[in-house]
């Protein structure tokens, strides 16, 4: 942090005001607990005109836990603030405003990427980088906020590039940057390619702060597409799942394609990792099944917690096999976009950050590609039932079975066989373990948040028990 207290926002701003503002933001990660102390750990000047500085603020809690947040701020005079959100008052009649909420101020970050800016501080260096092979960044084009997001803030420039600012920051490289950089360098076609990024590297912290990607206008969210076409044209949707199966396999083949890169090279799967997964599921089952309500929503699995535990243990005994690779990590229909075309180009896979509730080091761990497959299969189950819950219309008979079959046939015909366990029995057993893991997680979530949706994970668990 700079020693110049006359120009550093981090030394002028009241930490209590910053903490109060932070706790009101939709991307604040600990809504159930208040901040007991806030410290500005880094304060980096990016631009004087317009004024833009990036604060890395450590929010501390009474329990001893802490979270790091990125706050791009601009110090403006009272007559310049306008409708911009004020973070805190500053000296000399100025206010610190949230720069990312203003597309014109956010443009400064994209300009820093285009220029390859490096900003030094006492604690380290903030570096901005541009993927030159993707062409010039649209710094001078029209800018607009992308819309409401839960954990990040995004700005679209020229309708062809989107800048995503990570609000909550964790030490280490973010999987979104790591995976996109890997796939973009290898020309994997079914993503929004990486165009640039920025990061901080210091003595006590190294972290990804934001990425720029190609913006793909006019594409439909895969989940919304499913809810629409299951009601209006289910046969067309089933047909499109064939290409989604191939694209998913092509993604896994690409992620496993460089044995010389330690972060991506395929590895022998660990039996210890599977044992830990089974133990974690076992603990979840023990906690969740005692909380199940005694009603028809959960009748198919009521009192069957021990059956589920034994079923998982039996399947896990067959072993792991195949390879552990980098995967998507949070794969479902909502992580896809669909364009109105045919063939494998109709699907785009997005959001490689992994499951947001998991710490970053877990999201970077390698796993069987079948874990992604299980997530997508569970998404088919949700879409099939959501049509009735949200729209009062039943999906066609055997729709979920047909969706699974179409997707899996094309996935298994495209995936590199060495990435999977040997033999159909090994593949199906490991896939069933991952599906049960996901369904048990869903059961806990719906029990806590959407009791009316409980029948969806209940049916998934019952289905897997019957398949035994």
C-alpha positions in Angstrom: 0.0 0.0 0.0 1.2 3.5 -0.7 2.6 5.7 2.1 1.1 8.8 0.4 -1.9 9.3 2.8 -2.9 12.5 0.9 -3.9 10.6 -2.3 -4.7 7.1 -1.2 -8.4 6.3 -0.9 -7.6 3.4 1.4 -6.2 5.7 4.0 -8.9 8.4 3.6 -12.0 6.2 3.7 -13.8 5.1 6.9 -13.6 1.3 7.2 -16.9 1.2 9.0 -18.6 3.0 6.1 -17.0 0.6 3.6 -18.1 -2.4 5.7 -21.7 -1.1 5.9 -21.9 -0.7 2.1 -20.2 -4.0 1.5 -22.8 -5.9 3.6 -25.6 -4.5 1.5 -24.3 -5.8 -1.9 -25.9 -8.8 -3.6 -22.4 -10.3 -4.1 -21.4 -10.1 -0.4 -20.8 -13.7 0.5 -21.6 -13.9 4.2 -25.1 -12.4 4.4 -25.8 -14.3 7.7 -22.9 -12.6 9.6 -21.7 -9.0 10.0 -18.2 -7.7 9.5 -16.4 -7.0 12.8 -13.4 -5.3 11.2 -12.4 -4.2 7.7 -8.8 -3.6 6.6 -7.5 -2.2 3.3 -4.7 -4.6 2.4 -3.8 -3.2 -1.1 -4.5 0.1 -2.7 -3.5 0.4 -6.4 -3.9 3.4 -8.6 -4.9 2.5 -12.1 -5.7 5.8 -13.6 -5.8 9.5 -12.8 -8.2 10.6 -15.5 -10.7 9.2 -14.9 -9.7 8.5 -11.3 -9.7 4.8 -10.6 -8.1 2.8 -7.8 -8.5 -0.8 -6.8 -8.8 -1.6 -3.1 -8.4 -5.2 -1.8 -10.4 -5.1 1.4 -10.2 -7.9 4.0 -13.5 -8.3 5.8 -13.0 -10.0 9.2 -15.6 -11.7 11.4 -16.0 -12.3 15.1 -15.4 -16.1 14.6 -11.9 -15.4 13.2 -12.8 -16.1 9.6 -12.2 -13.5 6.9 -13.0 -12.8 3.2 -11.2 -10.7 0.7 -13.1 -8.3 -1.6 -12.1 -6.3 -4.6 -13.4 -2.7 -4.6 -12.6 -0.6 -7.7 -13.4 2.9 -6.6 -13.3 6.5 -8.0 -13.0 9.6 -5.8 -15.4 12.2 -7.2 -16.5 15.6 -6.1 -20.1 15.9 -4.9 -21.3 17.4 -8.2 -19.8 14.4 -10.1 -21.3 11.6 -8.1 -24.7 11.6 -9.8 -26.5 8.2 -9.5 -23.4 6.2 -8.8 -23.4 4.1 -5.6 -21.4 5.8 -2.9 -19.1 3.5 -0.9 -17.9 6.0 1.6 -17.1 9.7 2.2 -13.6 10.9 1.5 -11.6 14.0 2.3 -12.0 17.4 0.6 -15.7 17.0 0.0 -15.3 14.0 -2.2 -16.9 10.6 -2.2 -15.7 7.1 -3.2 -18.1 5.6 -5.7 -18.3 2.0 -7.0 -16.4 2.3 -10.3 -17.7 -1.0 -11.7 -21.3 0.1 -11.5 -20.5 2.8 -14.1 -19.7 1.4 -17.5 -17.6 4.5 -18.4 -15.4 4.0 -15.3 -15.2 0.2 -15.9 -13.9 1.1 -19.4 -10.6 2.1 -17.6 -10.0 -1.6 -16.6 -10.5 -2.7 -20.2 -8.1 0.0 -21.4 -5.5 -1.2 -18.9 -5.8 -4.7 -20.4 -5.4 -3.3 -23.9 -2.3 -1.4 -22.8 -0.8 -4.3 -20.8 -0.5 -2.0 -17.8 1.5 -3.0 -14.7 0.9 -1.0 -11.5 3.5 -1.4 -8.8 2.7 -1.1 -5.0 4.8 -1.6 -1.9 3.0 -5.0 -1.5 3.3 -6.3 -5.1 2.1 -5.7 -8.6 -1.2 -5.5 -10.4 -0.9 -6.8 -14.0 -3.3 -6.4 -16.9 -2.9 -8.7 -19.9 -4.5 -8.9 -23.3 -4.8 -12.1 -25.5 -3.5 -10.5 -28.7 -4.5 -13.4 -30.9 -8.2 -12.5 -30.3 -7.8 -9.0 -31.8 -7.9 -5.5 -30.4 -10.2 -4.9 -27.4 -13.1 -2.5 -28.0 -12.1 0.1 -25.5 -13.8 3.0 -27.4 -17.1 1.2 -28.1 -20.4 1.7 -26.3 -20.5 0.1 -22.9 -23.4 -1.2 -20.7 -23.8 -3.2 -17.5 -24.6 -6.9 -18.3 -27.4 -7.1 -15.6 -27.9 -8.6 -12.2 -25.3 -11.2 -11.1 -24.9 -13.0 -7.8 -21.1 -13.0 -7.3 -19.5 -10.9 -10.0 -20.0 -7.6 -11.9 -19.9 -7.6 -15.7 -19.8 -4.9 -18.4 -20.4 -5.4 -22.1 -18.3 -3.4 -24.6 -19.3 -3.0 -28.2 -21.6 -6.0 -27.9 -18.6 -8.2 -28.5 -16.5 -8.3 -25.3 -17.6 -8.7 -21.7 -15.5 -7.8 -18.7 -16.1 -9.8 -15.5 -14.9 -8.4 -12.2 -14.5 -10.9 -9.4 -15.9 -9.3 -6.3 -14.9 -11.9 -3.7 -11.3 -12.8 -4.2 -9.5 -16.0 -3.1 -5.7 -16.6 -3.2 -4.6 -18.5 -6.3 -5.5 -18.5 -9.9 -9.3 -18.5 -10.6 -10.4 -21.6 -12.6 -12.3 -19.4 -14.9 -9.0 -17.8 -16.1 -7.0 -20.9 -15.9 -9.4 -23.1 -18.0 -10.4 -20.4 -20.5 -6.7 -19.6 -21.1 -6.0 -23.3 -21.7 -8.9 -23.8 -24.0 -8.5 -20.6 -25.9 -4.9 -21.4 -26.7 -6.0 -24.7 -28.1 -8.8 -23.2 -30.2 -11.6 -25.2 -28.4 -14.6 -23.9 -30.3 -17.5 -24.2 -27.9 -16.6 -21.5 -25.4 -16.6 -17.7 -25.3 -12.8 -17.2 -25.8 -10.6 -15.4 -23.3 -9.6 -11.9 -24.4 -7.7 -10.6 -21.4 -7.4 -10.7 -17.6 -5.9 -8.8 -14.6 -4.4 -10.2 -11.4 -2.4 -9.2 -8.3 0.9 -10.8 -7.4 2.5 -9.8 -4.1 4.5 -11.1 -1.2 1.4 -12.3 0.8 -1.2 -12.6 -2.0 -1.6 -13.7 -5.6 -5.0 -13.7 -7.0 -7.1 -13.3 -10.2 -9.2 -10.2 -10.2 -11.1 -10.2 -13.5 -11.3 -11.6 -17.0 -12.5 -10.4 -20.4 -14.2 -12.8 -22.8 -15.8 -12.7 -26.2 -19.5 -11.7 -25.8 -21.9 -13.8 -27.7 -25.2 -12.0 -28.3 -28.4 -13.6 -29.2 -27.7 -17.0 -27.6 -30.3 -18.6 -25.3 -29.6 -19.9 -21.8 -29.7 -23.7 -21.9 -32.0 -24.0 -18.9 -34.6 -21.6 -20.3 -34.4 -23.4 -23.7 -35.1 -26.7 -22.0 -38.2 -25.3 -20.1 -39.5 -23.9 -23.4 -38.9 -26.8 -25.7 -39.9 -29.5 -23.4 -43.4 -27.9 -23.5 -43.5 -26.9 -27.1 -41.1 -29.2 -29.1 -39.6 -31.9 -27.0 -38.3 -33.9 -30.0 -36.2 -31.0 -31.2 -34.7 -30.6 -27.7 -33.9 -34.3 -27.5 -32.1 -34.1 -30.8 -30.1 -31.1 -29.7 -28.9 -33.1 -26.7 -27.0 -35.4 -29.0 -24.7 -32.5 -30.0 -24.4 -31.5 -26.3 -23.2 -35.0 -25.5 -20.5 -34.7 -28.2 -19.5 -31.2 -27.2 -19.2 -32.3 -23.5 -16.9 -35.2 -24.5 -14.9 -32.9 -26.8 -14.5 -30.5 -23.8 -13.1 -33.3 -21.6 -10.8 -34.6 -24.4 -9.4 -31.0 -24.8 -8.9 -30.6 -21.1 -6.9 -33.8 -21.0 -4.9 -33.1 -24.1 -1.6 -31.8 -22.6 0.4 -34.2 -20.5 3.2 -31.7 -20.3 1.1 -29.1 -18.3 1.0 -30.2 -14.6 -2.2 -28.2 -14.0 -4.0 -30.1 -16.8 -2.1 -33.4 -17.3 -4.4 -36.5 -16.7 -3.6 -38.4 -13.5 -4.3 -41.8 -12.1 -7.4 -41.4 -10.0 -7.0 -41.7 -6.2 -8.8 -44.4 -4.4 -8.4 -42.2 -1.3 -10.3 -39.4 -3.0 -13.2 -41.7 -3.8 -13.2 -43.0 -0.2 -13.3 -39.4 1.1 -16.2 -38.6 -1.3 -18.1 -41.7 -0.1 -17.5 -40.7 3.6 -18.7 -37.2 2.9 -21.9 -38.5 1.3 -22.3 -40.9 4.2 -22.2 -38.0 6.7 -24.6 -36.0 4.6 -27.1 -38.8 4.5 -26.9 -39.3 8.3 -27.6 -35.6 8.9 -30.3 -35.2 6.2 -32.4 -38.3 6.4 -33.3 -37.7 10.1 -34.8 -34.3 9.0 -37.0 -35.6 6.3 -40.7 -34.7 6.8 -43.1 -37.6 7.2 -45.2 -36.9 4.1 -45.7 -38.1 0.5 -43.1 -35.8 -1.0 -40.3 -38.0 0.4 -42.2 -41.3 0.8 -40.1 -43.2 -1.7 -36.9 -42.8 0.4 -38.3 -42.2 3.9 -36.3 -44.4 6.3 -34.0 -45.6 3.6 -30.9 -43.7 4.6 -29.0 -46.9 5.4 -30.0 -48.4 2.0 -28.5 -45.3 0.2 -25.3 -45.6 2.3 -24.9 -49.3 1.5 -25.7 -48.7 -2.2 -22.9 -46.1 -2.5 -20.4 -48.3 -0.6 -21.1 -51.3 -2.8 -20.6 -49.3 -6.0 -17.5 -47.6 -4.7 -15.9 -51.0 -4.0 -15.6 -51.6 -7.8 -12.9 -49.0 -7.8 -12.2 -45.8 -9.7 -10.3 -46.4 -13.0 -10.0 -44.0 -15.9 -8.2 -40.7 -15.4 -8.6 -37.7 -13.2 -8.6 -34.5 -15.3 -9.6 -30.8 -15.0 -13.3 -30.6 -15.5 -16.0 -27.9 -15.6 -16.8 -28.5 -12.0 -20.4 -27.2 -11.9 -21.9 -28.6 -15.0 -25.6 -28.2 -15.8 -28.0 -26.8 -18.4 -27.7 -23.3 -16.9 -23.9 -23.4 -17.7 -24.6 -23.6 -21.4 -25.8 -21.3 -24.1 -27.6 -22.4 -27.3 -27.5 -20.8 -30.7 -30.1 -21.3 -33.4 -28.1 -23.6 -35.6 -27.4 -27.3 -36.0 -24.5 -29.6 -35.2 -21.8 -29.3 -32.6 -21.6 -25.5 -33.0 -25.0 -25.0 -31.4 -23.8 -25.3 -27.8 -21.4 -23.0 -25.9 -20.2 -23.9 -22.4 -19.7 -21.1 -19.9 -18.7 -20.3 -16.4 -15.7 -22.4 -15.4 -15.4 -21.0 -11.9 -16.7 -24.3 -10.4 -19.1 -24.7 -7.5 -19.2 -21.3 -5.7 -19.6 -22.8 -2.3 -16.3 -24.8 -2.6 -13.0 -23.1 -1.8 -10.8 -22.3 -4.7 -8.2 -25.1 -4.2 -11.0 -27.7 -4.3 -12.4 -26.2 -7.5 -9.0 -26.6 -9.1 -8.7 -30.3 -8.2 -8.9 -33.0 -10.9 -11.7 -35.4 -11.0 -13.3 -38.1 -13.2 -15.1 -36.5 -16.2 -18.1 -38.5 -15.2 -18.7 -36.0 -12.3 -19.6 -33.4 -15.0 -21.7 -36.0 -16.8 -23.6 -36.7 -13.6 -24.3 -33.0 -13.0 -25.8 -32.7 -16.5 -28.0 -35.8 -16.1 -29.3 -34.4 -12.8 -30.1 -31.2 -14.7 -32.2 -33.2 -17.2 -34.2 -34.5 -14.2 -34.7 -31.0 -12.9 -35.8 -29.6 -16.2 -38.3 -32.4 -16.7 -39.9 -31.7 -13.3 -39.6 -28.0 -13.4 -41.9 -27.8 -16.4 -44.7 -29.1 -14.3 -43.8 -27.1 -11.2 -43.3 -23.7 -13.0 -45.7 -24.1 -15.9 -48.3 -26.7 -14.9 -47.5 -28.9 -17.9 -46.2 -32.4 -17.8 -43.2 -33.5 -19.9 -43.9 -36.2 -22.4 -43.7 -39.8 -21.0 -40.2 -41.2 -20.6 -38.7 -37.8 -21.5 -35.9 -37.9 -18.9 -34.9 -41.4 -20.0 -34.7 -40.4 -23.6 -32.7 -37.2 -22.8 -30.2 -39.3 -20.8 -29.9 -42.0 -23.4 -29.4 -39.4 -26.3 -26.8 -37.5 -24.3 -24.9 -40.5 -23.0 -24.8 -42.3 -26.4 -23.0 -39.4 -28.0 -20.8 -38.7 -25.0 -19.5 -42.2 -24.8 -19.0 -42.5 -28.6 -16.8 -39.3 -28.5 -14.9 -39.4 -25.2 -11.3 -40.7 -25.2 -11.9 -44.2 -23.7 -8.8 -44.0 -21.5 -10.4 -41.2 -19.5 -13.1 -43.6 -18.3 -13.0 -46.8 -16.1 -12.6 -50.0 -18.1 -15.8 -51.8 -19.0 -19.4 -50.7 -18.9 -19.9 -51.8 -15.3 -17.1 -49.7 -14.0 -18.3 -46.6 -15.9 -22.0 -47.0 -14.8 -21.0 -47.7 -11.2 -18.8 -44.6 -10.9 -21.4 -42.5 -12.7 -24.1 -43.7 -10.2 -21.9 -42.7 -7.3 -21.6 -39.1 -8.7 -25.3 -39.0 -9.4 -26.1 -40.0 -5.9 -23.6 -37.4 -4.5 -25.4 -34.7 -6.5 -28.9 -35.9 -5.6 -28.1 -36.0 -1.9 -26.8 -32.4 -2.2 -30.0 -31.4 -3.9 -32.0 -33.1 -1.2 -30.3 -31.0 1.4 -30.8 -27.8 -0.6 -34.5 -28.3 -1.4 -35.1 -29.3 2.3 -33.7 -25.9 3.3 -34.9 -23.7 0.5 -37.6 -25.1 -1.7 -39.6 -27.9 0.0 -42.0 -28.0 -3.0 -39.1 -29.2 -5.2 -38.2 -32.1 -2.8 -39.8 -34.7 -5.1 -37.0 -34.1 -7.7 -34.0 -35.3 -5.7 -36.2 -37.9 -4.0 -37.1 -39.4 -7.4 -33.4 -39.4 -8.4 -32.3 -41.2 -5.3 -35.1 -43.7 -5.5 -34.2 -44.3 -9.2 -30.6 -45.1 -8.4 -31.6 -47.4 -5.6 -34.0 -49.3 -7.9 -31.2 -49.6 -10.5 -29.1 -51.6 -8.1 
